[in-house]
Amino acid sequence: MAESSIALRFFASLRERLGTGEEQLPANNIACVGDVLEQLRQRGSEWTQLLHGDRVLMAVNQAMAREDTPVQPGDEVAFFPPVTGG
């Protein structure tokens, strides 16, 4: 993993719908998960729809995260759909 980038991971239906399971995102101008989301949402309507609010859960380095969670170069940010169950 490049130290000047952030590793992104997409799981389950997000991986299928976005057509990617992982990628590297340059860490320039990224301070928190919200910054990552903003860059991804700029890719178009599918990304905006799938990475919106309660439709996605996030983790930084395998710990649950929110949009204000700090992100540094070398971190891993994962996105996955909410799981429902009984």
KAVEN-V505273 format. One record per backbone hydrogen bond with DSSP energy under -1.0 kcal/mol. CO is the residue of the C=O (numbers start at 1). NH is the residue of the N-H. E is the energy in kcal/mol with one decimal. If there is no record, write none. Layout:
<<CO:NH:E> <CO:NH:E>>
This chain:
<<2:5:-1.4> <4:27:-2.5> <5:74:-3.2> <6:25:-2.7> <7:77:-3.2> <8:23:-1.8> <9:79:-2.5> <11:14:-1.5> <12:16:-1.7> <13:17:-2.8> <14:18:-2.7> <15:19:-1.3> <21:10:-2.6> <23:8:-3.3> <25:6:-2.8> <27:30:-1.8> <31:71:-1.9> <32:36:-1.4> <33:37:-2.7> <34:38:-2.3> <35:39:-2.1> <36:40:-2.3> <37:41:-2.9> <38:42:-1.1> <40:43:-1.7> <41:44:-1.4> <44:48:-2.4> <45:49:-2.9> <46:50:-2.3> <47:51:-2.2> <52:55:-2.5> <53:56:-1.2> <57:80:-2.2> <58:65:-2.7> <59:78:-2.9> <60:63:-1.3> <63:60:-2.7> <66:69:-1.8> <67:34:-3.0> <69:33:-2.0> <72:75:-2.2> <75:7:-2.4> <76:61:-3.0> <77:9:-2.2> <78:59:-2.0> <79:11:-2.1> <80:57:-3.5>>
